[in-house]
C-alpha cells in the first residue's frame, strides 16, 4: 500500500493528518484515544483495529480530488 498526503491543520509537522491510499481508502493520523469512558462506548473493534481522534475540519481534505 502507498500513501499520498492529503492535508493537515498542524503547523508544526505533527498530527493530525489525512492520507489517501492506492487502494481507494483513507488513512488517518491522529491522537490515541485512551479515555476509559470513551473506549467504553466503542462497539465491535477488531484486534487489528484502533481509533484516533481528529478535528472535524480535517475531513475537508478527504473530499478533494487530485
Secondary structure, 3 states (H helix, E strand, C coil): CCEEEEEECCCCCCCCEEEEECCCCEEEECEECCCHHHHCCCCCCCCCCCCEECCHHHHHHHHCCC
